[in-house]
């Protein structure tokens, strides 16, 4: 026979029998759930499940700007002084930036 004190189990059994028919309202359930401490897993899930709302106009403008920047070469925006020298059948282009290119 078990000689342990079973008073804890007896109290638990009595409490379960007494509270078996109790029904809580939705407001009471929400209140209990809101006041309890949340675990780290629940906090991470709440953070990851948030909806992100991004306005459409800035997104379109951003993609258009990115598209323009990637397609237009960087030298198109530079103001350069060029001098074209014709030598025989070829041309030599002299720019201030010390770059030489064939035309």
Secondary structure, DSSP 4 states (H G I P E B T S, - for coil): ---S--HHHHHHHHHHHHTTT----HHHHHHHHHHSPPPHHHHHHHHHT------HHHHHHHHHHHHHHHHS-GGGG----EEEEEETTEEEEEETTS-----
